[in-house]
Amino acid sequence: MEQVQNKQPAGLWLICATEIFERFSYYGMRALLILYFIYALKMQRADASNLYGTFTSLVYLSGLIGGYVADKFCGQKQAIICGSIMIIIGQFLLGFENIGVIYSALGFLIMGNGFFKISATTLIGSLYEKGDLRRDGGFTYFYMAVNAGAFFGGIIAGGIGEKLGYRYGFWISGLFMLIGLVIFILLKEKYLKNKGDAPKQISKETWKEAGLSAAILAVVCAMVWYCEFWWTAGALAISLAILFLKDKFAAKPAKAKRETKTSLTKEEKLKIAVIFVMAFFVIFFWTAFEQSGAALNIFAKEHTNRWINFFGLFSWEVPATWFQSLNPVFVVLFSPLFAKMWVDLAKKSKEPSTPAKFVYALWLLAAGYVVLLFAAMQMGPGIKVNMLYLIGAYALFTTGELCLSPVGLSLVTKLAPLQYVGILMGVWKCANAAANKLAGTYSSYFGVMDNRWFFGNVIIALFVGSLILVVLMPKIKKWMGDVR
């Protein structure tokens, strides 16, 4: 009996398998996207970078829409199917070198990812009862599936697209998503019966709330698409305020108001303030980190010596897109080490606080850019840099990611009052969206300014951000109360 209890739910393996195919599809496409814009569609680099940043920003925002629709209307299983179909359509449309078709393709990919990603994560959570000790292990397997798909997507789809033609990379990504969809449809009722189903009844209030939320998010998405970063940031802030306060001002019967009135305590308000403060520093981190898919992808393509000489017998050039697979490799290699390190430090009462881990994340990311700055100093007319610089930079980026990304998500769930967990997780997602938009904006200066200045500015911004956080850290820790 104990052996059965230790086994993970069979549905976990189906979701992980589907996730591998979806992440293959997304990261294979992502590795090629900005190169496709520049070298196939002949876009100006600034336009390509801005479009790339807008696309990745909207991918994050679409998760708010997809998660809401799945929870309130269609259920997670149907959302995964719908999202997969949209991703397949988007991938195959990307292969047609027509700008109107490309925009349609990006729209399908944005919404497809929004429906798929949040629903897959939610569906895994539904497999476990409260207090089930297998939950953390299940999400660990899921995280490994994410990175396995990301690795093979960059290697296979990225390599095929770069060597044989970009459209073939997109089409192989769409084909893998189709395989994942077929597997999910065939096995979902066997392994996910009564999990992730649609609500049996949808109230009028739900439809009204959906209308308001859809209108707000539609305006925000339009501003992200058409406007510069600062207008986008303003739209995100205003929309979050409306979504956060709409329940407070919604008209309700007097009796319902008395029954549901739950004012936040001073401690809860301070903890919410911490989430907003830390989300601000998340923007610093992800703006720099997300250069990997934009400016650093171009850096690998144009300024990195990717030739490998096999003992003088023959030479082979590593595809630039393969460097996009370094991060998932390092995540798999480093994650167990970091998990053990935090546990060992906690046993000795020496584990850093969450704000301190954020500081370390900014420093490690800055260290990666110091490596790239040294690389830029080696460059000259006709001189390309050794690929070891990029490999070392990506290794440092990943150590910074492991100090911030999983820690940050955990922080939100620990600080947020129960009735606001969803909206505050939305705040976190919006910070990621803003960072991706800003990353695209800054990436547009790559090749315009000197590479040394491009990397140096990032280093300065990260250190300034970290110093501000160090100054605020005593106050933040106080506001966090009993949360570490």
C-alpha positions in Angstrom: 0.0 0.0 0.0 2.8 2.4 0.9 4.5 1.7 -2.5 1.3 2.7 -4.3 1.1 6.0 -2.3 4.7 6.8 -3.3 3.8 6.6 -7.0 3.0 9.8 -8.9 -0.5 10.0 -10.4 -0.6 8.5 -13.9 -2.1 11.8 -15.3 1.2 13.6 -14.4 3.1 11.7 -17.0 0.5 12.5 -19.7 0.7 16.2 -18.8 4.5 16.1 -18.8 4.6 14.4 -22.2 2.3 17.0 -23.6 4.3 19.8 -22.0 7.5 18.5 -23.6 6.0 18.7 -27.1 4.5 22.2 -26.4 7.8 23.6 -25.0 9.7 22.0 -27.9 7.3 23.9 -30.2 7.6 27.2 -28.4 11.4 27.3 -27.8 12.1 26.0 -31.3 10.1 28.9 -32.7 11.5 31.4 -30.2 15.1 30.5 -31.1 14.4 31.3 -34.7 12.0 34.2 -34.4 14.2 37.3 -34.4 16.6 35.8 -36.9 13.7 35.1 -39.2 12.5 38.7 -38.9 15.9 40.1 -39.7 17.4 37.6 -42.3 14.2 36.3 -44.1 11.7 39.1 -43.8 14.4 41.8 -44.0 13.1 43.8 -41.2 15.1 46.7 -39.7 16.8 45.4 -36.5 15.0 47.9 -34.3 11.6 46.9 -35.7 12.5 43.2 -35.3 13.6 43.6 -31.7 10.5 45.6 -30.8 8.2 43.1 -32.4 10.0 40.2 -30.7 9.6 42.0 -27.3 6.0 42.8 -27.9 5.3 39.2 -28.8 7.0 37.7 -25.7 5.3 40.3 -23.5 1.8 39.4 -24.8 2.6 35.7 -24.3 2.8 36.4 -20.6 -0.3 38.6 -20.6 -2.3 36.0 -22.5 -1.9 33.6 -19.6 -4.2 35.8 -17.6 -6.9 35.5 -20.2 -6.3 31.8 -20.9 -6.3 30.9 -17.2 -9.5 32.9 -16.5 -11.4 31.3 -19.4 -10.3 27.8 -18.4 -11.3 28.3 -14.7 -14.7 30.0 -15.4 -15.9 28.5 -18.7 -14.3 25.6 -20.5 -12.1 23.8 -18.0 -8.3 23.0 -18.3 -8.5 20.0 -20.6 -10.5 21.8 -23.3 -8.2 24.9 -22.9 -5.2 22.7 -23.5 -6.8 21.3 -26.7 -7.8 24.8 -27.9 -4.4 26.2 -27.1 -2.6 23.4 -28.9 -4.7 23.9 -32.0 -4.0 27.6 -32.0 -0.3 27.0 -31.6 -0.3 24.5 -34.5 -2.0 27.0 -36.8 0.4 29.7 -35.7 3.5 27.6 -36.3 2.4 26.6 -39.8 1.4 30.2 -40.7 4.8 31.5 -39.7 6.3 29.6 -42.6 4.7 32.0 -45.1 6.8 35.0 -45.6 4.0 37.6 -45.8 3.9 40.2 -43.0 0.1 40.1 -42.7 0.1 36.3 -42.3 3.0 36.6 -39.8 1.0 38.9 -37.6 -1.9 36.5 -37.7 0.5 33.7 -36.8 1.8 35.6 -33.8 -1.7 36.2 -32.6 -2.5 32.5 -32.7 0.7 31.7 -30.9 0.1 34.3 -28.2 -3.4 33.1 -27.4 -2.4 29.4 -27.8 0.3 29.8 -25.2 -2.0 31.6 -22.9 -4.6 28.8 -23.0 -2.0 26.0 -22.8 0.6 27.1 -20.3 -1.6 28.1 -17.3 -4.0 25.3 -17.8 -1.3 22.6 -17.8 0.1 23.9 -14.5 -3.3 24.2 -12.9 -4.2 20.6 -14.1 -1.1 19.2 -12.4 -2.2 20.9 -9.1 -5.6 19.2 -9.4 -4.0 15.8 -9.3 -3.1 16.1 -5.6 -5.2 16.4 -2.5 -4.3 19.1 0.1 -1.3 17.9 2.1 -0.3 15.3 -0.5 3.5 14.9 0.0 3.9 13.9 -3.7 3.0 17.4 -4.9 6.5 19.0 -4.9 8.0 15.9 -6.6 5.3 16.1 -9.3 6.1 19.8 -10.0 9.8 18.9 -10.1 9.1 16.3 -12.8 7.0 18.9 -14.7 9.8 21.5 -14.5 12.2 18.9 -15.9 9.7 18.3 -18.8 9.6 22.0 -19.5 13.4 22.2 -19.8 13.7 19.0 -21.8 11.3 20.3 -24.4 13.1 23.7 -24.4 16.4 22.0 -25.0 15.3 19.8 -27.9 13.3 22.6 -29.4 16.3 24.8 -29.8 18.5 22.0 -31.0 16.2 20.3 -33.5 13.8 22.9 -34.7 16.4 25.7 -34.3 19.1 23.7 -36.1 16.7 22.7 -39.0 15.4 26.2 -39.4 18.8 27.8 -39.5 20.4 25.2 -41.8 17.6 24.3 -44.2 15.2 27.2 -44.0 13.3 29.0 -41.3 9.9 27.8 -42.4 11.0 24.2 -41.9 12.0 25.0 -38.3 8.5 26.5 -37.7 6.8 23.6 -39.4 8.7 20.9 -37.4 7.7 22.8 -34.3 4.0 22.7 -35.4 4.4 19.0 -36.2 5.7 18.2 -32.7 2.8 20.2 -31.2 0.4 18.2 -33.3 1.9 14.9 -32.0 1.5 16.2 -28.4 -2.1 17.2 -29.1 -3.0 13.7 -30.5 -1.4 12.0 -27.5 -3.4 14.2 -25.1 -6.7 13.7 -26.8 -6.3 10.0 -27.0 -5.3 9.5 -23.3 -7.0 12.4 -21.4 -10.1 10.5 -20.4 -8.1 7.5 -19.3 -5.7 9.3 -17.1 -7.4 12.7 -16.3 -11.0 11.5 -15.8 -13.0 14.1 -13.7 -10.0 16.4 -13.7 -9.9 19.9 -15.3 -13.5 19.7 -16.5 -15.7 22.7 -17.4 -17.9 24.2 -14.7 -21.4 22.7 -14.7 -23.1 26.0 -14.4 -22.0 29.6 -15.3 -23.6 32.4 -13.4 -24.6 35.8 -14.8 -22.1 37.5 -12.5 -19.4 35.4 -14.1 -20.3 36.6 -17.5 -20.4 40.3 -16.3 -17.0 39.9 -14.6 -15.6 38.3 -17.8 -16.8 41.2 -19.9 -15.2 43.8 -17.7 -11.9 41.8 -17.4 -11.8 41.2 -21.2 -12.4 44.9 -22.0 -9.5 45.9 -19.6 -7.1 43.3 -21.0 -8.0 44.1 -24.6 -7.0 47.7 -24.0 -3.8 46.7 -22.3 -2.9 44.2 -25.1 -3.6 46.9 -27.7 -1.3 49.3 -25.9 1.4 46.7 -25.6 1.2 46.0 -29.3 1.1 49.6 -30.5 2.8 51.7 -27.9 6.2 52.4 -26.5 7.3 50.8 -23.2 6.3 53.7 -20.8 2.8 53.8 -22.2 2.6 50.0 -21.8 3.8 50.2 -18.2 1.2 52.8 -17.4 -1.6 50.7 -19.0 -0.5 47.6 -17.0 -0.5 49.6 -13.7 -3.9 51.1 -14.3 -5.5 47.8 -15.4 -4.1 46.0 -12.4 -5.5 48.7 -10.1 -9.0 48.3 -11.7 -8.9 44.5 -11.5 -7.6 44.7 -7.9 -10.3 47.2 -6.8 -13.3 46.2 -8.9 -14.7 43.7 -6.3 -14.5 46.5 -3.7 -16.8 48.8 -5.7 -19.0 46.3 -7.3 -22.7 46.7 -6.5 -23.9 44.0 -4.1 -27.0 43.5 -1.9 -26.5 44.9 1.6 -26.8 41.5 3.2 -24.1 40.1 0.8 -21.9 43.1 1.7 -22.1 42.3 5.4 -21.4 38.6 4.8 -18.5 39.1 2.5 -16.8 42.2 3.9 -13.2 41.3 4.7 -11.0 44.3 5.3 -7.3 43.7 5.0 -5.2 44.1 8.1 -2.2 46.4 8.3 0.1 43.4 8.1 -1.6 42.0 5.0 -1.4 45.4 3.3 2.3 45.6 4.0 2.8 42.1 2.6 1.0 43.1 -0.6 3.2 46.1 -0.8 6.3 43.8 -0.7 4.9 41.9 -3.7 4.7 45.1 -5.7 8.1 46.3 -4.6 9.7 42.9 -5.5 7.8 42.9 -8.8 9.6 46.1 -9.7 13.0 44.5 -9.2 11.8 41.5 -11.3 11.6 43.9 -14.2 15.3 44.7 -13.8 16.2 41.0 -13.9 14.0 39.8 -16.8 14.8 42.8 -19.0 18.4 41.8 -18.9 17.8 38.0 -19.0 15.5 38.2 -22.0 18.1 39.7 -24.2 19.1 36.0 -24.7 16.3 35.5 -27.3 16.9 38.9 -29.0 20.2 40.8 -28.9 22.3 37.8 -27.7 20.8 35.6 -30.4 22.1 38.1 -33.0 25.4 38.3 -31.1 25.7 34.5 -31.5 24.8 34.7 -35.2 27.1 37.5 -36.2 29.9 38.1 -33.7 30.6 34.6 -32.3 33.1 32.2 -33.8 31.0 29.0 -33.9 33.4 26.8 -35.9 34.6 23.6 -34.3 37.7 21.9 -35.8 37.8 18.2 -35.4 41.5 17.4 -35.1 42.1 19.0 -38.5 40.0 16.4 -40.3 36.9 18.6 -40.8 35.2 21.7 -39.5 31.6 22.3 -38.5 29.7 25.5 -37.6 27.5 25.3 -34.5 24.0 26.8 -35.3 23.5 30.1 -33.5 20.1 28.8 -32.3 21.8 26.0 -30.3 22.9 28.6 -27.8 19.2 29.0 -26.8 19.3 25.5 -25.5 22.1 26.3 -23.0 19.8 27.7 -20.4 17.5 24.6 -20.0 20.6 22.4 -19.8 22.1 24.5 -17.0 18.7 24.6 -15.3 18.6 20.8 -15.1 22.3 20.6 -14.0 22.1 23.3 -11.4 18.6 23.0 -9.9 19.4 20.0 -7.7 22.5 21.7 -6.4 20.6 24.9 -5.5 17.8 22.9 -3.9 20.3 21.1 -1.7 22.2 24.3 -1.0 19.1 26.1 0.3 18.1 23.1 2.5 21.7 22.8 3.9 21.8 26.5 4.7 18.4 26.4 6.3 19.5 23.6 8.6 22.3 25.9 9.8 20.0 28.9 10.0 22.1 30.6 7.3 19.6 30.6 4.4 19.4 34.1 2.8 16.1 35.9 2.9 14.1 36.2 -0.3 15.2 39.8 -0.9 18.8 38.8 -0.4 18.4 36.0 -3.0 17.0 38.6 -5.4 20.2 40.7 -4.8 22.3 37.7 -5.6 20.3 37.0 -8.7 21.0 40.6 -10.0 24.7 40.3 -9.2 25.0 36.9 -10.9 23.2 38.2 -14.0 25.5 41.2 -14.0 28.5 38.9 -13.8 27.2 37.2 -17.0 27.2 40.5 -18.7 30.7 41.3 -17.4 31.8 38.1 -19.3 30.1 39.5 -22.4 31.7 42.9 -21.9 35.1 41.2 -21.9 34.0 39.4 -25.1 33.1 42.7 -26.7 36.5 44.1 -25.9 38.1 41.4 -27.9 36.1 42.3 -31.0 37.4 44.2 -34.0 37.0 44.4 -37.8 36.6 40.8 -39.0 37.3 39.4 -35.5 34.7 37.2 -33.8 34.8 36.1 -30.2 35.2 32.6 -28.8 31.9 30.8 -28.1 33.1 30.0 -24.6 32.2 33.6 -23.6 28.5 33.0 -24.5 28.5 29.6 -22.7 30.0 31.1 -19.6 27.5 34.0 -19.6 24.5 31.7 -20.0 25.8 29.6 -17.1 25.8 32.7 -14.9 22.4 33.8 -16.1 21.0 30.5 -15.1 22.4 30.7 -11.6 20.8 34.1 -11.2 17.5 32.7 -12.6 17.5 29.9 -9.9 18.0 32.5 -7.2 15.0 34.5 -8.4 12.4 32.7 -10.5 11.2 29.8 -8.3 11.8 31.9 -5.2 9.7 34.7 -6.5 6.7 32.5 -7.3 6.9 31.0 -3.9 7.1 34.4 -2.3 3.8 35.6 -3.9 1.9 32.5 -2.6 3.3 33.1 0.9 2.6 36.8 1.1 -0.7 37.1 -0.7 -3.9 37.1 1.3 -6.0 34.0 0.3 -8.7 36.1 -1.5 -6.0 37.9 -3.6 -3.6 35.1 -4.6 -4.9 35.1 -8.2 -4.7 38.8 -8.9 -1.3 39.1 -7.2 0.1 36.3 -9.2 -1.3 38.4 -12.1 0.8 41.3 -10.9 3.9 39.0 -11.0 3.0 37.9 -14.6 2.5 41.6 -15.6 6.0 42.4 -14.3 7.3 39.7 -16.6 5.3 41.1 -19.5 6.6 44.7 -18.9 10.2 43.3 -18.7 9.8 41.5 -22.0 8.5 44.6 -23.7 11.4 46.7 -22.2 13.8 43.9 -23.3 12.7 44.3 -26.9 12.9 48.1 -26.7 16.5 47.9 -25.4 17.5 45.2 -27.8 16.6 47.5 -30.6 19.8 49.5 -29.8 22.0 46.4 -30.3 24.3 47.2 -33.3 23.3 50.8 -33.1 25.5 51.6 -30.0 28.9 50.1 -29.4 28.6 46.5 -28.0 30.7 47.5 -25.0 28.2 50.2 -24.1 25.3 47.9 -24.8 26.6 45.3 -22.2 28.0 48.0 -19.9 24.6 49.8 -19.6 23.0 46.5 -18.5 25.7 45.9 -15.9 25.2 49.4 -14.5 21.4 49.0 -14.4 21.6 45.7 -12.6 24.0 47.0 -10.0 22.0 50.2 -9.4 18.8 48.0 -9.0 20.6 45.7 -6.6 21.9 48.6 -4.5 18.4 50.1 -4.2 17.2 46.7 -3.1 20.0 46.5 -0.5 19.0 49.9 0.9 15.3 48.9 1.1 16.0 45.4 2.4 15.6 46.1 6.2 12.2 47.8 5.5 11.1 45.0 3.2 12.0 42.3 5.7 10.0 44.2 8.4 7.0 44.4 6.1 7.3 40.6 5.3 6.6 39.8 9.0 7.0 36.1 9.6 7.7 35.2 6.0 11.3 34.6 5.0 
